[in-house]
Amino acid sequence: LLARALPRPGQAPPPQMVQSRGSRGLRLAGAVTTALSFPASQVFTNCDYFPAEFSLVATIKIPRLKQKRNEYIFSVVEERSDSLLLGLRLSENPSDPSLAEPEQGQLWFNAQRKGLFICDGLTWRTLLQNKERLDYVEDYQDLYTRSETFDVEVFSIPSEGLFMAAANRDSLSGSGLYKWRNGSFQLYQNMSTQEARAWKHFTIDDKIFLVVANSREVEPELSIIYRWNRQRRRFLRHQTLETHGALDWEAFQIHNHSFLVVANHRRDSNHNINSVIYRWNPNTKLFEVNQTLSTSGAYDWEFFTVGPYHFLVVANTFDGQTTAISSTVYVWLDGCFQTFQNIPTVGATDWEMFQIDGRFFLAVANSQKVSDRDASPYSINSTVYELSMLTQTFIRFQDILTHSAVDWEFFTIGDEKFLVVANSYDGSSYSLNSIVYRWQGYEGFVPVHSLPTFGCRDWEHFSTDEGSFLIYSSATSRLSKVFRLKTY
């Protein structure tokens, strides 16, 4: 094969025999590396067709891969034509290459993900892959924010990169937008906020937005929607909406309509007030009131879809008398949300929806019992519920002991599924361990890692070229932390 593939003497530098780590090979220099080919008709002389099964074994050492869209280490083309029949691509980039019509049936070997994939014309399907497994968690970055931080929102902007918005308590200094640069988050833009409690990133068509939940009690109380300006590469104020002690925003789409829902926590001392769903008006380019829902100390909203059905669930925390109240799951019917199920909760602060093997789960973070007179009012069970297709309701699946839990975050590493809880307070200290739980089928979620945190308020999982990470924000300190998830 080499005799047929290599150029004739004098046309290019001859190959050199080299040895690397005990293995010998030929070093091909110059243009030879891009023209190493042979006609199959001269090799398979007794075959009218290219063999259906054959073996071609080669060891290839490439010092550095070039970032080209269509570059293959092995390909089969029609003789006297450039029409590609079969190709094997090598890549160190963890993201999938762009798909185009000619790439259907082509192979792609990703060195970083240690996997072999084939294109079906729509996506890359896995043929072989060495699945990652979580080994341990390491301290990666100390991130000092402008003040105590209630929430972090991690998101990407096309052609710009990865960003993180921090919702900071202090109104004078406002909140910060951070960009992932050189393997860490660095301050990118200052954002004007009033005792910010949460951020939410969303897109409408090709427009990118950030909305902040401001909780400062002033008249009027206003939360702000910011829109990304591509020319200035900054978020600029787009719209203000009247809110009342807002603690959370959720963005979602139903039938090509875009919605926002705010968790209004209280107005003065009244916790039993309406939270509001807004719908995007494509003509005015503004959000307008679409529906109001009665809530009691609303703390969090979670939107999810099961088959053709769309759901919203609210975490009701306090009704003015007790924390032992129901939180409500709503379902979209006849153009509006209607009550689907009331679930008993205790000071609910967060809902997290996730799927495992076709099963649908909701995890609630319960924060506090009815009163401080109860024994260990902050150390109580939070609960994972599973959607029963038989009864068409969410039923209790697992209770997990937590300590004034304020957030759940679900994430995956390879085939493994995890939940991490934000334990914020045990009645005497904010210095607590937040626990990472791993899914183990019939056993449910079992604790596998214990992470020291201080006033932990929110967890976010994200991935970059440097690996997989967790970040948590502290509601009692300026120090938020980034952890790297080491895998094997």
N, C-alpha and C positions, 0 to 999 in steps of 0.2 A: 504493500500500500504506500509506504514511504517513497519507494522508487518511482511510483507513478505520480505521487502528489508533489514531491519536491521539484523545484525548478532545475533546469540543466546547469551543469557546472559553468561558472562565469556569469550567470544571470543574477545571482544573489549570493551573499555570504554563506559558506557551507555551515551546516549544523555542527554544534560542538557537543561532545559528551561531557556531562557535568554530574556531580554527585551532591545530593542534599539530604542530610539526616539518614544516610545509609542507603538511599535509593538513587539509582542512576537513571538518567534521561537525556534526551536530546534538547538542546537549547536552540530554538528557531528564532532568528533575528530578522529585523526589517519587515518588508512587506510579506514575507513568507507566512507570518502568523495569520494573515487575513486571506490567504489564497491557498490554503492546504486542502486540496480537493482532488477527487479522482472520479472518472466516469464509471458507473456501475456496469455498463455493458461490456467493458474490457476486463472486469474482474470476474463477474458471474457469467462466464462465456456460455454455459450450458443452460441458462435460465432465460426464458422469454420475459419473465417478470422479476421485479425485485423480490427477493425471498421474503416470505411472510414471517419467518422467524430466523434470526441471525444474531450473532454475538460480536460486539466490537468493544474491546476492553482497552481503556487508555487512562493514564494518570496525567493530569494536567495541573501544573502549578503556575498560577497567575499572580505576580507581585501586587498588582492593583487593578481593580475592575474599573473600566470607563463607564460613565453614566450615559449610555446611549439607549434609545428607545427600542431598537431592533438589533440586538447583537446576540449571536448564538455561538455556543462552543461546539455544537454539532447540528448539522442540518442536512436534509435530503431534498433536492430540488429536481425538477424535470430537466432531462438532458437538453443542452442548448437552449435553456430557458432560465429565467429568474423566479419562476413560480415555486413557492415554498410548499413542500408536501408535509414535512415533519421537521421540527426544530426543538432543540433543548437549550434553554436560556439559563444562565447562571447569574445570580444577583445576591448582593449583600444587603439590599434595601429591604426593610421589613414590610413595606407597603406593597400592595399588589401593583404590577405594571398596568398601564392603561390597556383596555381591551379594544381591538379593532377587528373588522371582518376577516382579514387574512390570518388572524391568530387562532382561529378556531381549530382545535385539534393539536395545538402546539403544547410543548412541555416547558415547565419553568422550575428550575431548582433554586431554592432560596437558601443561601448558605447560613444566614443568621437564624432563620426559623427551622433549619435542618429539615426541609420538606421538599417533596416533589409534587408538582401540581400540573393539571391539564386544563386547558381552556375549552369550555363547552359552547363558546360563542357569546355567553352572557357573563360568566364568572369563572374564577379559577377553582376547580374542585381538587380536593386533596387525594393524592394517590398513596403517598407515604409521608409520614411526618413523626418526628420525635417530639412528643408532647412535653411542654414545660411543666415542671412541678415546683411548688413553692418550697424553698429550703429554709430560709430565715429572713428576718426583717432587720435592716441596718439603718442607723441614724445617718441622714444624708445632707440636709440643709436646715440651718436655723434661719428663719425668716422673720425679721423684726418689722411689724406693721406699724401704721401710724398711731393706732391705739388698740384697745381690746377689740377682738374680731369675732363677730357672731356667725359669720358664714363665709365660705369661699366657693366660687363658681369657676370651674376650669372648662375652657372651650377653645376651639380653633377657628381662625379666620383664614380662608383660602389665600394663598400667596403671601401671607403675613406670618403665620406660625401659631404657637400655642400661647394662650393667655390665661391669667387668673385674676378674678375680681374679688377683692376683700371688702366685706361689709364691716366698717369700723364704727365703734360707739361714738367717738368724739366728733361733734359737729364742726368745730372750728377747723380742725385739720382735714376733715372729710375722709373719703375712702381712697384706696389705691388700686390701680390696674397694673398688673405685673406681666412681663413677657419672659418666656423661657429662652434664655440666651446662654450659650456656652455651658449648658448642662445645669442651669439653676434659674430660679425666678428672680428677675430684677425689675425695679420700679420703672414703669413706662409712662403712666399718666395719672395725675391727681384728679379725683372726681368729687364734685360737690354733693354731700349727703348730710342728712339730719338724723343722727342716731340710727344709722343704717342697720337693718337686721338681716337682710337677705338680698342676693342678686339673682337674676334669671336671664340667661342668654337664649335668644331664639332668632329665627330667620323667617322672613316672609318674601317669597320669590328669591331675589338675589340681594335683598336688604338685610343687614345684620343689626340686631338691637340688643341692648342691655337695659333691664328695668330694675330699679332699686326699691326696696320696701323701707321707707322712712317711718320711724316710730315716734319721733319727737312730738310732744303734745303742744302744738301751737295752732292758731287759727289763721287761715285754714291749714289743715295738715295735707301736705302734698307729697306724693311719690312721683318719681321722674323716670321717663323712658328716654334713653340715649340711643342715638343711631350712629353707626360707623360711617365716617366720611373718608372715602377712598383717596381723595386728593390730599387732605391734611393728615390722613392716617391717624385719626383720633376719633373718639366718641364725642358727639355733640348733642346738646339737649334737643329732643324732638317733640315731647308732649309731657304735660303734667296732669296727674289724676288725683282727685281728692280721696284720701284714705283715712283710716282711723286706727292708730296704733298698729299699722301694718307690720306683719311678721313674715310674710311669705308671698311669693308670686309663683304661679304655674302657667306655662304656655303650652298650647296644644292646637291641633288641627282636626277638624271634622268636616268631611265632604268638601275639601278645598277652601273651607272657611277657617280663618285664624282667630284664636281666642286667647284672652288673658283672664286669670281669676286671682283676686287678691284675698288674703286672709286678714280681715279686719279683726283685731284682737279685742279692742274696747273703745268706747267713747266716754270720756271722763271716767266714772266708776261703773258704767254699765257695760257688762260683757256680752249681753244678749242683744246683738245687733246684726245687721245684714252684712254678709260678704258679697262681693259684686263680680259678675262675669262680664267682661267686655269683649266686643267683637270688632275686628278690623274692618274699616270701611275703605275699600280700594279706590273709591272716588275722592274722598277727602284726605286719604292717607293718615287717618286717625282712628284710635280706638273709641268705641261708643258703648254705652251701657246696653247689655243684652238681656241680663237676668240677675235677680238678686236671690240669695239663699240665706235663710235664718241660721246663724251660727252662735256658739257660746264660747267666747274666748278663743276664737279660731287661731291655730298656731301653724298649720301646714296643710297644703293641698297636694294631692298626687293624682295624676291622670294616667289611665292605662286602657288598653284595648284587649278584649278577648273575643276572637272571631269577628263577627260583624257588630259587636256591642262596644260602646264607649262608656267609660266609668270615670267618676270623680269621687275621691274620698277625702273628707276633712278630718283633721285632728282637733276635736273640741277639748279645751283644757279646763275651763272653769266657768260656771254659770252664775257666779256671785255668791254662792253658798257652799258648793262642794265641787271637788275634782272628780268624783265618781259619777260621771255622766256618759252618755252614749256619743260616739262619733258616727258619722253617717256616710254610707256609700250611696252615691247617686248614679243613675243610668240615663243615657241620652235616649229619649223617646219623644216622637212627634215634635221635634225641633227645640226641645228644652230638656233640662236635667230634672229627673223625678226620683224620689226616694226609692232605693233598692233594698237597703238593709241598714238597721241600726246595730252597732257593735258596742257593747259595754267597754269603756276604757277608764283609766285613772290618770288624770292629768296628761292626756295624750299630747305629744309634742311633734311627732313625726310619723309618716307612713312611708314604707318602701315596698314597691311592687317588683317581683321578679319571677322568672320562669325557670324551672328545672325539669328537663325531660318531658316537656309538654304539660307539666303541672303548673298551676298559677298560685302564687303565694303573696300574702300581704303581711308585713311585719310592722307592728306598732311599737313606738317607744313610749312607755309609761313613765312619768317623771316623779309623781308625788301622791301619797295617799290623801285622804280627806282632810286631815289636820295634823299639825305638829304633835298633837297629844297621842297619836297612834305610835305604837312601837315601831322603830325604824321606818319612819314615813317615807324616806327617800330610797330605801333598799326594797324594791318590789319587783314583781315579775313583769317583763314585757313579753309580748305574745306574737307568735307566727301563726297566721291563719292560712288555710288552704281552700281554694274554691272547689266545692263539691259539685260535680256535674249532675249528680243524682238529685240533690236537694236544691241546686242552683242558689246556694248561699255559701258564704265563707264560714268555715267551721274551725274550731281551735285545733291546731296541729302540735304546737310545742310552746311551753313556757320557759323563759330564760331569765334568771335572776340578774337584774341590772340596778344601777345606782343613780337615780335621777337621770335616766337616759334621755337624751335630747336628739339623737340622730342615729339612723341605721344607714349603712352603705353596703350594697351588694356588688361584688366584682368576681371576675373569673381569671384564672391562670391556667392556660392549657385546657384540660378537661375538668379541672377542679373548680368548685364554687365556694365562695366565702361570704360571710357577713361580718362587718366590724361595727361595734356599738360605741357611741360616745357616752361614756360614764362621766358625769360632770360634778357630782357632789354626793357625799354619803351622810350628811348631817353634821360633820365635824371638819371635813377637809375637802379642798378642791384637787388635791394631789392624789389621783386615782389611776389605776390601770384600766385602759380600754382594751377590750378583748376581741380577738379575731377568731371567728368560728368557721369550721369547715364542714361542708355538707357530706354526710356519710349515710345517705340513703335512709334505711329503716330507722337508724339511730337519730336522724335529724341533724341538727347542727351541734358540733362538739367543739369545745375550746381548744385551740392549738397554739395561739400566741398571746402574750400579755404585754401590752405596750404602755410604758409609763407616760401619763399625760397630766396636764395641769389645767383645770377649768375647761376641759374639752367640750367644744360646742358643735363642730361639724366635721365630717370626713368626706373626702373626695378621692376617687381613684382615677389615675390617668397613666398613659403610656407615651413614651418618646423613643427616639433612636437609642437613648441611653438605657432604656429598660422600662420596668413597670414600677409605679410609685403610689404611695398614699400620702395625703397632706391633711393635717388637722389644724383647726383654728381654736384659739383660746379666748374665752369670754372674760377671763380675769387677768390676762397678761398680754403684753405686746408681742410675745414670742409665739409664733406658729411654727410648726415643724413639718419637714418633708422626710418621709422614710422611703428607702428603696427596698423593693421586694426581690430578694436574691432567689434565683431559680436554678435548677439543674436539669 
